[in-house]
Amino acid sequence: MVQKRLFVVVLLSSLLFVSLALSRYSPEKDSFTGLCVYSSGSISVLYNGTVTVALGKSLELGKAYTVQGRLRATNRGLWMDVSSVVPANATFPLEIIEGAYWYSNGPVLLTPSRVRLAYPLNASKGSLVRLEGLTYGSKFYPVNVEELGYLKEPRNGMPYPLEGVVLYPGNPATVWNGSEEFRVYLPHGLSLRPGLRVKVLGVVRLYSTITLYVNSGDDVNVLGSAEEKPLNLAEIGDIATGECLVIKSTSRYLKLDCTDLKLYGFSARVGDTVRFEALRRKSSLLCLNCSVVKPREELPNDICSFNEGSFSRISGKVAWVKVYRNGFGIANVTNGTCSVLLKLPSRLGVSLTENESVTAYGFFTTYRGKPAFEVQSGEDLCSGKHC
């Protein structure tokens, strides 16, 4: 009986000794909470803004974790022999920065200075964002993202969503937003037609003209065509419609009798009537869809309807011709009881003879107090059997 009690006492003493030994030689677990700023293979790095700890686990970049285990110093920094890893909230202080989210050779934040981001954001390109996170190395590691919308007005160095009508093609294109012109540089190989309504996203540079640099074709969207309006109601960026008489024709533009704006992009003869759909620009019209609906040959003969300054067609026979020493000439053109003096400056390169049939397109004027008629070029006067 005594031996049995002695055995129990010895056993309890042994257990107590082992327990004390384990307590002495098993250190307490270290704990660390940080943001994963590196993860490759089975190695990850956590950072809390001041301390960096590496560990042998594969973690998700940009997520916060609390790890427990044995923390020890190495020649490369702190290392933890991990016993547990759990996702955690960022209890450490976070930096706050605001700017516009952009993507150019990787995700960046424009403030307008460029801040490189460690990974893309769940936010719209070009939108303003408020980020909470940590700077580690040369990059910012966002933890929380708040999207704030787009800029309402262009700001130098910042993304801006421009919506408007293309006034001039090419690269750069010119886009009218309803109040001012923007010069838009497009990605290589991309072009926009005049008259299109577009929405483009690019980075602003404030020069004498606001300039927008677009770095991706995905940031260019065609919304449709500009709004059509009658010529007298059309404003810049609208498509003006009308039907007018050509009163001057050059190799570059037409002058119409219904507007002071020159019409570019279409050819017609003086006296032709044209129907047009044309883009209204600041000081001109650009033909988008134009046609001659009434050739000048169908104009009435107004030789008997003198109205100084008005455009008309006259037709008749040459009663007599007089040419002065300086090369200037006049021809008396008659039709029945009506007659008018046709001016023949030498620059026209035209000569007429008596009894010759003649048709001219031009303006009524006077010559030495008498009714007269003048044309702008030799092409606006024909004579002989072909008239």
Wavefront OBJ file of the C-alpha trace (Angstrom):
o trace
v 0.000 0.000 0.000
v 2.845 2.354 0.885
v 4.620 1.460 -2.363
v 1.499 2.259 -4.393
v 1.174 5.722 -2.809
v 4.860 6.359 -3.431
v 4.424 5.497 -7.141
v 1.549 7.977 -7.499
v 3.551 10.764 -5.862
v 6.523 10.116 -8.141
v 4.264 10.104 -11.232
v 2.633 13.409 -10.305
v 6.027 14.953 -9.634
v 7.257 13.838 -13.068
v 4.229 15.334 -14.834
v 4.695 18.618 -12.989
v 8.371 18.730 -14.003
v 7.555 18.109 -17.686
v 4.855 20.776 -17.577
v 7.263 23.302 -16.086
v 9.885 22.428 -18.678
v 7.477 22.879 -21.590
v 6.314 26.151 -20.131
v 9.896 27.349 -19.924
v 11.040 26.334 -23.416
v 7.839 27.008 -25.554
v 7.687 30.777 -26.243
v 4.335 32.589 -26.562
v 3.017 33.108 -30.146
v 3.757 36.436 -31.869
v 0.908 38.206 -33.706
v 1.119 40.665 -36.615
v -1.504 42.400 -38.772
v -0.517 43.894 -42.111
v -1.379 44.402 -45.755
v -0.127 41.918 -48.319
v 2.208 43.904 -50.580
v 3.985 40.968 -52.214
v 2.946 37.436 -53.075
v 4.841 35.025 -55.283
v 4.735 31.278 -55.039
v 4.746 30.348 -51.356
v 6.286 33.623 -50.153
v 4.299 36.694 -49.087
v 5.140 39.999 -47.433
v 2.905 41.913 -45.015
v 3.316 45.622 -44.271
v 1.536 47.831 -41.739
v 3.013 51.192 -42.684
v 6.117 50.851 -40.514
v 7.038 47.155 -40.180
v 7.512 44.535 -42.892
v 7.179 40.816 -42.168
v 7.789 37.972 -44.621
v 6.224 34.518 -44.267
v 5.970 31.235 -46.083
v 2.337 31.426 -47.212
v 0.630 32.357 -50.467
v -1.649 35.328 -49.736
v -3.798 37.641 -51.866
v -2.216 40.933 -52.852
v -3.958 43.966 -51.354
v -5.714 42.057 -48.562
v -5.083 42.519 -44.834
v -4.233 39.509 -42.651
v -3.484 38.713 -39.033
v -0.795 36.061 -38.688
v 0.453 34.227 -35.596
v 3.602 32.264 -35.056
v 7.225 32.674 -34.149
v 8.733 35.996 -35.256
v 12.478 36.081 -35.791
v 15.060 38.370 -37.320
v 17.040 37.324 -40.397
v 19.667 39.031 -42.507
v 16.839 39.970 -44.919
v 14.474 41.324 -42.273
v 11.736 39.902 -40.078
v 10.439 36.408 -40.800
v 7.533 34.622 -39.176
v 7.201 30.878 -38.838
v 3.444 30.928 -39.203
v 1.047 28.788 -37.236
v -2.186 30.569 -38.309
v -3.341 33.076 -40.940
v -6.749 34.783 -40.911
v -8.136 37.651 -43.041
v -8.455 40.839 -41.022
v -9.537 44.451 -41.158
v -6.864 47.108 -41.599
v -6.400 48.178 -37.981
v -3.180 50.029 -38.837
v -3.210 53.693 -40.042
v -3.959 54.142 -43.765
v -2.897 56.905 -46.135
v -5.628 58.778 -48.031
v -5.149 60.121 -51.566
v -7.593 61.463 -54.159
v -7.261 61.679 -57.920
v -8.523 60.235 -61.186
v -8.146 56.568 -62.031
v -6.290 56.046 -65.297
v -4.621 53.229 -67.174
v -1.420 53.883 -69.106
v 1.219 51.141 -69.077
v -0.471 49.929 -65.911
v -2.958 51.428 -63.447
v -2.176 54.916 -62.148
v -3.818 57.658 -60.134
v -3.601 61.148 -61.651
v -3.536 63.883 -59.032
v -2.480 65.235 -61.672
v 0.960 63.823 -60.757
v 1.166 60.105 -61.526
v 0.901 57.691 -58.619
v 1.548 54.101 -59.650
v -1.000 51.639 -58.318
v -0.081 48.082 -57.409
v -3.174 46.633 -59.081
v -6.229 47.759 -61.086
v -9.203 49.268 -59.267
v -12.835 48.294 -59.432
v -13.644 51.770 -60.776
v -14.414 53.421 -64.111
v -11.445 54.680 -66.082
v -11.162 58.451 -65.776
v -13.421 58.758 -62.732
v -12.380 60.555 -59.572
v -11.639 58.229 -56.650
v -10.729 58.465 -52.980
v -8.273 55.763 -51.945
v -7.210 54.476 -48.547
v -4.130 52.305 -48.486
v -0.366 52.161 -48.041
v 2.632 53.228 -50.074
v 5.204 50.461 -50.332
v 8.226 50.912 -52.537
v 7.223 52.890 -55.635
v 3.567 51.864 -55.625
v 0.393 52.595 -53.729
v -1.616 49.628 -52.449
v -5.301 50.590 -52.179
v -7.412 48.956 -49.485
v -10.640 50.962 -49.758
v -11.914 52.642 -52.941
v -14.649 55.294 -53.156
v -15.699 56.376 -56.661
v -16.635 60.079 -56.909
v -17.717 60.495 -60.557
v -16.142 62.443 -63.431
v -14.844 65.992 -63.623
v -17.487 68.521 -64.674
v -14.949 70.928 -66.193
v -11.603 70.227 -67.917
v -8.579 70.456 -65.630
v -4.971 70.371 -66.739
v -3.401 66.925 -66.472
v -6.657 65.201 -65.528
v -9.020 62.900 -67.465
v -12.138 64.516 -68.889
v -15.134 62.942 -70.678
v -15.855 65.130 -73.707
v -19.159 64.903 -75.544
v -19.708 66.904 -78.691
v -19.794 67.106 -82.489
v -16.801 66.582 -84.771
v -16.253 69.828 -86.704
v -12.974 68.939 -88.422
v -11.575 65.452 -89.128
v -7.944 64.377 -88.994
v -5.640 63.830 -86.071
v -6.044 65.949 -84.096
v -9.766 66.226 -84.724
v -11.756 69.262 -83.616
v -14.779 68.582 -81.405
v -17.349 71.200 -80.389
v -18.953 70.635 -76.967
v -21.601 73.331 -77.327
v -19.500 76.206 -76.043
v -15.883 75.735 -77.174
v -13.609 73.739 -79.438
v -11.405 70.880 -78.224
v -8.422 69.553 -80.139
v -8.539 65.762 -79.778
v -5.491 63.577 -80.443
v -6.665 60.058 -81.266
v -4.835 56.711 -81.137
v -2.901 55.841 -84.295
v -5.119 54.745 -87.167
v -8.339 56.128 -85.676
v -10.293 58.934 -87.342
v -13.672 60.636 -86.933
v -16.023 61.978 -89.606
v -17.351 65.537 -89.410
v -20.949 65.707 -88.234
v -20.698 62.753 -85.852
v -21.718 63.172 -82.244
v -19.071 61.487 -80.097
v -18.027 60.890 -76.516
v -14.287 60.635 -75.901
v -12.238 60.231 -72.747
v -8.734 61.628 -72.561
v -6.231 63.580 -70.494
v -6.489 67.371 -70.727
v -3.677 69.745 -71.600
v -4.560 73.428 -71.372
v -2.920 75.242 -74.272
v -4.390 78.109 -76.314
v -6.956 75.506 -77.371
v -8.032 72.843 -74.893
v -6.329 69.631 -75.984
v -7.386 66.087 -75.152
v -5.073 63.083 -75.500
v -6.917 59.776 -75.964
v -4.811 56.652 -75.373
v -7.261 53.899 -76.329
v -9.813 53.298 -79.052
v -12.119 51.963 -76.324
v -12.372 55.536 -75.031
v -13.947 56.779 -78.285
v -17.685 56.213 -78.699
v -19.852 57.366 -81.606
v -23.292 58.412 -80.343
v -24.843 59.184 -83.739
v -25.167 62.193 -86.024
v -25.529 65.829 -85.061
v -29.014 67.334 -84.903
v -30.532 68.598 -88.160
v -32.026 72.099 -88.243
v -33.089 74.578 -90.942
v -30.238 76.868 -91.954
v -31.699 79.923 -90.227
v -31.973 78.038 -86.910
v -28.762 76.013 -87.050
v -26.014 76.732 -84.531
v -22.409 75.549 -84.413
v -22.381 71.752 -84.358
v -25.810 71.365 -85.983
v -26.470 69.988 -89.452
v -27.994 72.858 -91.428
v -30.462 72.074 -94.204
v -31.636 74.302 -97.021
v -31.977 75.005 -100.736
v -30.143 78.032 -102.118
v -28.774 79.627 -105.271
v -25.029 79.646 -105.956
v -23.885 83.228 -106.548
v -20.139 82.581 -106.482
v -18.120 79.466 -107.234
v -14.418 78.934 -106.556
v -12.186 75.875 -106.453
v -12.546 75.818 -102.653
v -16.038 76.978 -101.752
v -19.453 78.191 -102.902
v -21.163 81.443 -101.954
v -24.921 81.123 -101.589
v -27.658 83.732 -101.833
v -29.244 82.660 -98.521
v -26.324 83.035 -96.099
v -23.011 84.779 -95.555
v -21.431 81.419 -94.662
v -19.269 79.801 -97.339
v -20.133 76.223 -98.301
v -17.116 73.907 -98.512
v -16.860 70.379 -99.865
v -19.126 70.675 -102.918
v -18.815 71.990 -106.479
v -21.507 73.712 -108.508
v -21.773 76.480 -111.083
v -22.855 80.029 -110.487
v -26.624 80.053 -110.959
v -27.196 76.435 -109.935
v -29.641 75.787 -107.099
v -28.273 73.355 -104.519
v -29.980 71.414 -101.763
v -27.672 70.748 -98.843
v -27.191 69.063 -95.516
v -24.116 70.808 -94.170
v -22.301 70.922 -90.861
v -22.523 74.373 -89.303
v -19.095 75.497 -88.166
v -17.985 78.806 -86.656
v -17.746 80.717 -89.926
v -18.563 78.196 -92.639
v -20.632 75.232 -93.747
v -19.230 71.810 -94.651
v -21.247 69.801 -97.146
v -22.254 66.361 -95.861
v -24.921 65.622 -98.461
v -25.412 68.104 -101.300
v -26.921 68.022 -104.783
v -27.889 70.352 -107.615
v -31.681 70.372 -107.764
v -32.056 73.032 -110.457
v -29.343 73.724 -113.049
v -28.793 77.359 -113.965
v -30.067 76.811 -117.488
v -33.569 76.633 -116.008
v -33.399 80.145 -114.544
v -35.722 82.661 -116.254
v -34.325 85.279 -118.608
v -34.322 88.475 -116.521
v -32.931 90.833 -119.157
v -36.143 92.845 -118.889
v -36.157 92.836 -115.057
v -33.293 95.115 -114.110
v -32.720 95.166 -110.333
v -29.341 96.540 -109.358
v -27.340 94.163 -107.153
v -29.524 91.109 -107.767
v -28.256 87.866 -109.255
v -29.868 86.918 -112.563
v -29.583 85.153 -115.888
v -29.754 87.228 -119.064
v -29.953 85.990 -122.612
v -30.095 87.804 -125.936
v -28.182 88.881 -129.040
v -25.218 91.195 -129.278
v -26.274 94.452 -130.990
v -22.807 96.000 -130.888
v -19.439 95.654 -129.139
v -16.944 98.310 -128.082
v -13.430 97.595 -126.784
v -11.260 100.309 -125.213
v -7.475 100.619 -125.430
v -6.996 99.127 -121.957
v -8.732 95.926 -123.089
v -12.003 96.611 -121.305
v -15.061 96.121 -123.470
v -18.831 96.419 -123.384
v -21.461 94.639 -125.428
v -25.028 95.770 -125.899
v -27.175 92.657 -125.418
v -30.800 92.924 -126.542
v -33.872 90.756 -126.366
v -36.947 92.259 -127.947
v -37.359 95.756 -126.560
v -35.041 95.122 -123.590
v -31.316 95.707 -123.573
v -28.436 95.782 -121.099
v -24.730 96.605 -121.296
v -22.609 93.520 -120.630
v -19.228 94.386 -119.108
v -16.285 92.518 -120.643
v -13.102 93.053 -118.590
v -10.004 91.593 -120.226
v -9.501 89.108 -117.362
v -12.535 87.156 -118.616
v -10.669 86.198 -121.782
v -13.922 86.465 -123.754
v -14.648 88.279 -127.018
v -18.065 88.744 -128.627
v -19.226 89.696 -132.113
v -22.358 91.399 -133.409
v -25.506 89.259 -133.811
v -23.965 86.546 -131.641
v -26.261 84.843 -129.118
v -25.064 85.203 -125.539
v -26.162 83.988 -122.110
v -24.625 85.290 -118.900
v -24.999 84.587 -115.183
v -24.130 87.395 -112.826
v -25.316 90.608 -111.194
v -27.124 93.680 -112.429
v -25.117 96.878 -112.042
v -24.743 100.195 -113.872
v -22.270 101.588 -116.374
v -22.160 105.356 -116.781
v -25.678 105.571 -115.402
v -27.123 102.908 -117.677
v -28.341 99.363 -116.812
v -25.459 96.930 -117.036
v -24.549 93.354 -116.181
v -21.306 91.789 -114.935
v -20.069 88.236 -114.517
v -17.343 86.876 -112.227
v -15.544 84.619 -114.693
v -15.528 83.554 -118.303
v -17.249 80.306 -117.280
v -20.365 82.313 -116.405
v -20.789 83.534 -119.967
v -21.407 81.512 -123.093
v -21.922 82.593 -126.664
v -22.745 81.099 -130.023
v -24.755 78.029 -130.865
v -24.074 76.224 -127.577
v -25.981 78.725 -125.424
l 1 2 3 4 5 6 7 8 9 10 11 12 13 14 15 16 17 18 19 20 21 22 23 24 25 26 27 28 29 30 31 32 33 34 35 36 37 38 39 40 41 42 43 44 45 46 47 48 49 50 51 52 53 54 55 56 57 58 59 60 61 62 63 64 65 66 67 68 69 70 71 72 73 74 75 76 77 78 79 80 81 82 83 84 85 86 87 88 89 90 91 92 93 94 95 96 97 98 99 100 101 102 103 104 105 106 107 108 109 110 111 112 113 114 115 116 117 118 119 120 121 122 123 124 125 126 127 128 129 130 131 132 133 134 135 136 137 138 139 140 141 142 143 144 145 146 147 148 149 150 151 152 153 154 155 156 157 158 159 160 161 162 163 164 165 166 167 168 169 170 171 172 173 174 175 176 177 178 179 180 181 182 183 184 185 186 187 188 189 190 191 192 193 194 195 196 197 198 199 200 201 202 203 204 205 206 207 208 209 210 211 212 213 214 215 216 217 218 219 220 221 222 223 224 225 226 227 228 229 230 231 232 233 234 235 236 237 238 239 240 241 242 243 244 245 246 247 248 249 250 251 252 253 254 255 256 257 258 259 260 261 262 263 264 265 266 267 268 269 270 271 272 273 274 275 276 277 278 279 280 281 282 283 284 285 286 287 288 289 290 291 292 293 294 295 296 297 298 299 300 301 302 303 304 305 306 307 308 309 310 311 312 313 314 315 316 317 318 319 320 321 322 323 324 325 326 327 328 329 330 331 332 333 334 335 336 337 338 339 340 341 342 343 344 345 346 347 348 349 350 351 352 353 354 355 356 357 358 359 360 361 362 363 364 365 366 367 368 369 370 371 372 373 374 375 376 377 378 379 380 381 382 383 384 385 386 387
